[in-house]
Amino acid sequence: MTRQGKCYGLALEFLIKNGLLESCVLIHGTIEARNPQTKERQRIFHAWIETDAGYVYEPVTDSFIKLEDFERI
């Protein structure tokens, strides 16, 4: 199953399944990403979770990234 394009649902599902509704923040925003077809960078709508420990849960890659590193991507 591809996770691409499903960030909003995956982020919310992660919060609910792990009981993190009160200790994390679900963010809806935009990020800059490379278009796989044109290879150009563009702004896209995205959802992710910020933890109180300074990490970001990235739902498309199903991984945790330090907040400071996520902000540089």
C-alpha positions as CSV (number, residue, x, y, z in Angstrom):
1,M,0.0,0.0,0.0
2,T,1.3,3.4,-0.9
3,R,1.2,6.0,1.8
4,Q,1.8,8.9,-0.7
5,G,-1.1,11.4,-0.7
6,K,-2.7,10.0,2.6
7,C,-0.8,12.1,5.2
8,Y,-4.0,13.6,6.8
9,G,-5.6,10.3,7.5
10,L,-2.4,8.5,8.5
11,A,-1.4,11.3,10.9
12,L,-4.8,11.3,12.7
13,E,-4.9,7.5,12.8
14,F,-1.4,7.4,14.4
15,L,-2.5,9.9,17.1
16,I,-5.7,7.9,17.9
17,K,-4.1,4.4,17.8
18,N,-1.3,5.5,20.1
19,G,-3.4,7.5,22.5
20,L,-1.4,10.7,21.8
21,L,-4.3,13.2,21.3
22,E,-3.3,15.2,24.4
23,S,0.5,15.0,24.2
24,C,1.1,15.8,20.6
25,V,0.1,18.4,18.0
26,L,-1.4,17.5,14.6
27,I,-0.2,20.1,12.1
28,H,-1.9,20.8,8.7
29,G,0.4,23.0,6.7
30,T,2.5,23.1,3.5
31,I,6.0,21.8,2.7
32,E,8.3,22.1,-0.2
33,A,8.6,18.8,-2.1
34,R,10.0,17.5,-5.3
35,N,7.5,16.6,-8.0
36,P,8.3,13.0,-9.0
37,Q,7.4,13.7,-12.7
38,T,8.9,17.1,-13.3
39,K,11.6,16.9,-10.6
40,E,10.8,20.6,-9.8
41,R,10.3,21.7,-6.2
42,Q,6.8,22.8,-5.3
43,R,4.7,23.7,-2.2
44,I,2.2,20.9,-1.3
45,F,-0.4,20.6,1.5
46,H,0.8,18.1,4.2
47,A,0.0,16.9,7.7
48,W,2.5,15.8,10.4
49,I,2.7,15.4,14.1
50,E,4.9,17.4,16.5
51,T,5.8,15.8,19.8
52,D,6.5,17.5,23.1
53,A,10.0,15.8,23.0
54,G,11.1,17.8,19.9
55,Y,10.3,15.2,17.2
56,V,8.1,15.1,14.2
57,Y,6.2,12.0,13.1
58,E,6.2,11.9,9.3
59,P,3.2,9.8,8.3
60,V,4.1,9.2,4.6
61,T,7.5,7.7,5.5
62,D,6.2,6.3,8.9
63,S,9.2,7.7,10.7
64,F,10.3,10.1,13.4
65,I,12.6,13.1,12.6
66,K,14.1,15.7,14.9
67,L,12.0,18.8,14.6
68,E,15.1,20.9,13.8
69,D,15.9,18.5,10.9
70,F,12.3,18.5,9.6
71,E,12.3,22.3,9.5
72,R,15.4,22.2,7.2
73,I,13.9,19.7,4.7
